[in-house]
């Protein structure tokens, strides 16, 4: 199978719903009045873009063999409740080693003005 390294996906727009961000904050034990928790990036950044990779027939990601091995986020700033953000995903690398496939998926999230908000990097390991 040919890898999909370098593949980019269309931008996804996501509105940070205040109620959803507050519920997320409560679920992780954070103060819902303190704004959008940093880890909410798992929703608006990775969560908004990864379905494009997983639904890509050429990427052939087999969920039964998938392990989400690593995740990291870096922020220029955190989004605010009610803000609309845009995330764009791309496959940074796709390599096979020792009978396993390692897919690094990166997402860039920007605000409505196109200014950087968050960068996400995930490593997915798919067993053969």
N, C-alpha and C positions, 0 to 999 in steps of 0.2 A: 504494500500500500504506500502510495506517495504521501509524504507529510504535508501539512498545511501551514508550515511556518511562513510568516509574513502576511497571512490572510488577515484582512481587516473586515469589520462588520459595520453596517450602517449605524449612525448615532441613534441613541435611545433617550428620549426626554422623560424626565421623572419629576413629579411635583412632590416635595417633602410635606406630606400631610401632617399638620401639627399633632393630631390625635394619634396617628400611627407612630410618630417619633416619640411621643410621650408614653405610649403603651410599651414601646421597645425599651425606653429608659427604665420604666417600672420593672419590666421583666428581668433586666440585668442588675437591678438594685441601684440605679442611678437616679438623680433628682430630675423628674420630668420637667420642672420649671427652669432647668439650667440650659435649655436649648437642645439641639440635636446631638445625641451622644456620638463620639467619634466612631464607635463600632457600627453605627447605623450605615456606614459606608458599605457594609456587607449587603445592604439592601439596594441603595441607590446607585452604587458603582458596580460591584461584581454581580449582585443579584439581578440587575437590570440587563447586563450584557452576556453573562454566561449562557443563558438559554439559546442565544444565537449560535454559540459554539456547539452546544449539546444537540441542537436541532439541525446542524449542518451535516448532511449525509456524507459529504466527502471527508469531513473530519472523523467520522465513524467512532465517536466516543461511546463505548459500551458501559452503561451505568452499572451493570452487574459486576464489572471488573474495575470500577473507578475508585480511586482513593484521593481525596483532597488532602494533599500532603503538606503544603505550606501556604501561608497567606500573609501578606504584608500590605500596609497602607501608609502613605505619606500624604500630608496635607499642606497646601498653601494657606488654607483657612477652612474652617468648618462651615457647612451650609446652615442657613437659618430656617426655622419652621416657615412653611408656606413658599419657600423659594423653589423655583424650577431649575433643574440642573440637566445637563446633557452629558451622557457617557458614551464613549466609543471604545469598543474592544478590538484587540488584535492578538493573534497568535505570535508571540515573540520567538518561540522555538518549539520544535516537535522532533524529538529524537528517540530512537530505539536503542536500548542497552540491556543486555542480560535478560532478554525475553520480556522486557517491560518497555512501555512507551511513556515518555516524559513530555508533557505539554505545558509550557509556560504561557499563561494567558494574562495580558496586561490590559488595564482599562484606564483611560484618561477621562476625568470628569471636570467639566467647566461650568461656570455660572452663565446667566443669560447674556452677559456681555462678552462671553468667550474667554473670560479670565480663569486660570487654573484654580481648581478646588482640591481635587484628590487624585492620587494615582494609586491604583491597585495592581498587585502582582500575585498571581496564584500559580501553584504548581499542582498539576493533576497527574497522577500516576495511573496508568491503565495496564493491568496485567494481561499478558497474551494468553 
